[in-house]
């Protein structure tokens, strides 16, 4: 689907959708708890659905309700399982070690760019501790064997998702384990989020093994700062938009948007992207519409749903802006935008960032592949129109 957006400001109030990042973690904890959990989560998306589907394959009962999910813990772990991850990196990287901890002969099926996204050094550490991992086909990973309790080590500089996966998995092992993280830790707030999710289910992430996830009975997924950032940026650029349902005390790293947007609208800041890779596309739009910015530590952006460095530069350039990058730094000039045609590259955050840019463009903006927003925010275009966004959609 393509959409062509007419320039214009947005106006109104929009509720923050549930945090995809927190929902993944809570679903996994609930699936292996000591009783049923009611998970209040008004909206879902393709990534959440992938995690729910994979947990069903591992024996959990997960039923969609009017207000969220009813999760019944796995009573019997299957010997074999097929786990459809879709394009969700979180689903794959969280559940690969979990399957290893359960001793399931599991085949993970991947789509989109996910088969090309890295699994090292998680792969090597899992093999060192008892599993055998193979790639039967280009789009599948097979995990056999069973992880053993003990001392684990992982480099923190590739993906915080590896650390989350191991924290969840080692909590399921009977014996005591210890996880040592070496090097610079990327996206530390996401690890904090994992530890807090585990704590809600009574598990201390500092003392792995020998514990049991205890159901809190009912829990509500908090509002998502990552997707709220698109409408918060529109507000910073002149739209009269209010986002409700966000916690200022959230462990989500992307709540940094609240502090960063005033810097972008008043100056030319240097922003470290190490802990906020998902914010970069829309913050780059804010930079291009205002006075520019320099983004450092961008290396991992090349490993997202798209090569997000190239995708951001292509988006800004297509809209009449200017940006350039070297290996680990991207510089965005504050040139303003005219309009143009943006290929979303199957990256939901590029599509939504382009829609925000349309609010400050002089001419229409066409987003090709606009349906990719379903990965994290299926109702984005509906909400955009409700706030006064004027666009036409076309099926290709």
N, C-alpha and C positions, 0 to 999 in steps of 0.2 A: 504494500500500500504506500502511495505517495500522498503527502499533504502539501498544499500551497497556502501559506499564511499571509494575510494582508497585514501590513504594519499597524501597530496600535497598542496602547497600554491595556493592562488588565486591571480589573477592579472587583473587590469582594473578599470573602473569607473562605479559606479552604482548610479542611481538617488534615492533619498529618496522617499518612497511612501507617500501618504497623511496621515496625522495624524488621526488615528481612533478615538482617544479621542476628538480631536477638531471637527471632522466631526459629531459625535453624537450630540454634543452641538449645532452646527450650523444648523443641520437639524431640531432640535426641535424648535429653535428660529424662523427659516424660516417658519415652518409649522403653526405658530400662529402670523405671521407678518401682516402688513397692505397691503402687495402687494407681487407680485411674486419675487423670488430671484433666480438668477443663481449662483449655487454653483460649482466652478471649483474644480474637484476632479477626477484626471485621473484614479485612481485605486480604486476599492472597495474591500470589503471582506465580510465574512459571518456576522460579527457583525454589520457593517454598513447597510447591506441589511436587517437585522432584525429590526433595528430602523426605516429604511425607510418603511418597510412593516407595522409596527405597527402604524406609523403616517398616512399611507394611511387608515388603519382601523379606525383611529380617525377622518377621514374626509379630510385630506390634499391631494393635488394632487402632487405626486412626480414621475417625469419621468426621466429616465436615458437618458443622451445625450452623444455625442461623447467626451465631455470635462468634464462631471460630472453629476449634477442633475439640473433640473428645478423644483423648489418647488413652488407650488401654495397654498396659505394658506387655511385652512379649512373654508368654507363658512357656513357649517352646521355641528354641532357636533351631532353624532349619539347617540341614546338613549342607545344602547348596542353595544359591540364590542368584537371581539376575536382577541387577540394580540399575534402572534407567536414570542416569544423572542429567540428561538433557545437556544444557550448556552451563550448568551450575558448578563453578569451581569449588564453592563451599561444600556442596553436597559430596563431591568426589573426595576432596581432601579431608573432610571431617570423618566420612564413613569408611574410607579405605582402612585406616588403622582400627576403627571400631569393629569392622568385619574380621580383621586379624585378631583382635582381642577375643572375639566370640568363637573363633575357630571355624568360621563358615567358608566353604569353598565358593567364593563369590566372584561373579563376572560383572564388572561395571561397564555400562554402555555410555558413550560420550557423543555429543553432537557439536556442530559449529567449530569454533577454534579450540574447544576444550582438549581434544586429543593432542594439540601442539603446546599446551601450557605445561610448565615443568612439574615433575613429581620428585625430582632429586633436590635435597638429600633425604626426604622422607622415605623414598623407595629403598635406599641403601640401609637405612637404620632399621626399617621393618625386616628386611632380609637378615640383618645381623642378629635380630632378636627372635627369629623363629619362623618367619613367613617366607613364602616363595612367590615372587611377583613376576608375571609374564605379560606380553602383549600379543594375545592370540590373533588379533586383527588390528588395523590401524586405529579403529575407534573403540577398542575394548581393552580393559586391564583385568587380569585375573589374579585373585589373591587366594593362596592356599596355605595350609598350615595354621599355626596358632602362635601369637605373641606370648613371650614368657615374661614374668615379672623380673625386674632388675633395674640396672642403671642405663638410662637412655640419654643420648646426646644429639642435639639438632642445632644446625646453624640458623640463627634468627634472622639472617639477612636476605632470605629468599621470599618467604611467605609466612605471615603469622598464622595462616590457615593450617600449616603443618603442625604448629605448636598446639593449636586448638584441638586438632584431631588426636594428637597424642595424649593431651590432658584428658579428654573424654574417654579414650580407649584404655589408658592405664588405670582409670578409676574403676573399670569393669573387671580388672584382673584380681584374682584372689590374694596373691602375695603383694608385699610392699614393693613399690617402684620409686625411682627418682628420675626427674627430667632435668638435664643440664642444658641451658641455652647458651650457645657460644656466639661471639661476634656481635655486631650491631643488630639490635632488634628492630625490625621494620613493623610499623602499624601496631605499636604497643597497646593502644586503646582497645584493639580488638581482642587481645589476650585478656585484658582486664574485664572485658565484657563476658568472655568465656568463664573466667573465675567467678564472676558475680552470678552468672546463670547457674553454675554448679552449686554455689552457696545457697541459692533459692531452693535447691533440692537437697540441702543438707550435706553436701560434699565439700570438703576442704581441699582445694587444688594444691595446697602446699604439702599435703600428706596423701599421696596417691596409693590406692590399693587398700583392700580390707574395709572399704566403706560401701554403703548402698544408697543409691539415689532414693530419697523419700519424697513422695508426692506432697506438694503444698495444698493439694485439693483443687484450687482455682488460681489462675494467674493471668495477668493481662500483659500482652506485648506492648511495649511502649512505642510512642510515635517515632517515626524514622527521620532523622536529621539529614541523611544522605539525599533522599528525594525531596524533602522540604526545601533543601538548598536551592532548587530551581526556582521556586516561587519566592523565596527570600531574596534571591538575586534580582528577580523581576522587580520586586519592591525597591531594592537598592538603586535600580536603574530608572525609577520614576513611576512604576505602577503602584496603585493603591490596593495592595494585597496584604491580607493578614493570614498567617498560618497558625492554627490552633493545635493543641494536643502535644506540644513538645516539652520535654523536661530539661530545664537548664542544668540539672545535676546528672544527666545521663552519662554513662560511661562511653557512649558512642564518640569516636574521634571526630566524626564529621560535624559535631556541634561547634567545631572551630569556625564554621561558616559565619556564625553570628559575630565573631570577633574580626574575621578577615575581611568581610565585605566593607565595613567602614574604612579600612585601610586602603582598599582598592578604589573607593569612590573619592578619596581625599588625597591620594599620593601615588607613588610608584614603588610599591613594596617589593621586597624579596621574600618569597614564600617557599618554605621547605615542604615538598610534596610527599615525603617519606611516610607520614602517618595519615595522609588524606588523599590517596590516589584517586578516589571516586569523586572528589570535589573539583579536580583540576579542570575538566571540560567547562563547567559552568563558571568557575572563577576566571578562566581564561577569557570567557565572553565578557565578564565584568571588566577585566583588565583592558580588553580591546575597545570597549565602549567608553572607558574613562581615560586614565593616564598611563596605562601600560603596567607591566609587572615582569619580574624575573622569577621563574619557578625552578628550584634546585632539587636534586635527588629525584629525578624523574625516571631513572632507569627501569624501575619495575612497571611503569605505565605501559611499556612495550609488550607486556605479557598479559594484558587484560583481554576483554571480549574482542577488542581490536588492538592493533598497535596504537595505543591511545595517544602517543606523542604525534605520530604521523596523522592520525585522524583529527586531532585537535587543530593542528596546523592547516590541514586541508579544509576543515570547516571554516576557520577564520579567514583563510585566503579566499575561499569561494564566496564569502559574504562581503569581500572588499577590505578585509583587515590585513594585518601583517604579523607574522610570527616566524621564528626560526629556532633551531635547536642544535646542540651538539650532543655528545654521548649522555650527559647527565644534567643539562641545563636547557630550559626553554625560555626565550625572551619574547614577550608579546608587546607590540607597540600599541599605543593609544590612538589609533587612527579613526575610530568609529567604524560603522558598518553601513553599507548601501543596501545589500540584499543579494540573492542569488540562489543557486541550487547546491544543496548539501547532500552527499551520500553518507547515510548514517553508519555504513560499514557494519551493519548488524549489531551496533553498540547502542544500547538504550540510553546511555548518558550523553552520547553525541546527539542523538535525536532530540532529547529534551533540552539540551543546551542550545541547539539551533532554534528551537521554539522560543526560548527566552531571548535570544538575539533578535528575533523578529520584532520584539516590542520596542526596539530602538533602531530599526532599519528604516531606510527611506523607500525601499521598493520591496515587493513580495519575496518571501523565502519559501522555497520548495524543499521539503525533506523527503528524500527517497529511502524507502525501507522503514517507514515510520512505525510499522507494526511492532518493531523490536522493543518498544517500551513495555510490552507484556512481560518481559523478563523480570522487571521489578515494580512496574507501576501501570498495570493494565488500564486503569481509568484515567491516565494522564490526559489524553486528548479530550475526553469527556469533561474533565475538570477545567481544562484550558478554555474550552468553548463556554462553559458555564460562567467563567470569569470575564467573558467578553471577547475572547480570542476568536478572530474571524478567519476561518480556513475552509477549504474544500478538500475532500479526499478522493483519490482515484485508485482503482484497483488495476494492477498490472498483470 
